[in-house]
C-alpha cells in the first residue's frame, strides 16, 4: 500500500490541530474569564457548575495528547497491516517485544494486563480531579485571597497543561511507580486546595502575599503534575493498539463524569463551600 502524499498528511495534521485548538480555546477562554463572569452574572457559582459539563463532549476527539492517540489509531492499524504483509517472519513474540524472558510462571503473563489496568486507573482518577473535582472548588479556594489570585490561578493553571504536555514529549516517565508518585504529589496539592475551599471565606494566610503565592503556586503545580501524568499514561497505553486506546477514552470520560457528579451535591445542594462577600471583612475579630 502506497503512503499518502506528504502534502495531504501535513494538511490533515494541520486541520486536526486547528480543530483541537479551536475547541479547547473556547473552553479555556471561559475558565480564564470566570473571575469576571462569577462576579457579574446573577447565576454566579451555579454558572460555574454548568460549565463542568463542557469538557466532557469535546474531550473525546480533542483532549490534547489523548485525542492525538485516538486520531492516530487508524494509521497505526494500517501500519500494522503493512508490517504483517511485508515482515511477518521477522515479528517477535510478545515476550521478546517486551524484553521479558519466557517463563512458565502464569504471573508473567498477567503483568501487562495489570500494568494496563493501573494506567487506566490513573487516567480515570486524574481526569476526575482535573475535570470535575478541582474546577468546582477553584473559586472558593482562590477568591478569599482576592480576584487577582483567582485570575492568576486560572490563567497560569491553564498554561500549565500545555507546558506539561511539551515536557512529556522530551522527558517521558515510563515507570508505573514514578507515575504513581507524581499522582500522589498532585493529590497533595489538591488536598491543600480542597482544604482552602472548605475553610472559605477565611482560609489560612488570608490577606497576605504569602497566601496569594501559595494558592496560585499550588494550582499551577497541581494541574501541571496531573497533566503530565495523563500524557504519560496515554503515551504508554498507545503501545497497546486500538483496544487500549478505546479503554483510555472510556477511562477519561468516566472519570470526568464521576468527578463532576460527585461535586454537584456538596457545591449546589448542601453548600459545603461558602463564598466571601465583596467589601465585607468576614474574617475579622
Helices and strands as residue ranges (DSSP letters): H 6-32, H 34-40, H 45-51, H 54-62, H 65-87, G 88-90, H 94-97, H 106-128, I 129-133, H 134-142, G 143-145, H 147-170, H 176-199, H 209-237, G 238-240, H 241-264, I 265-269
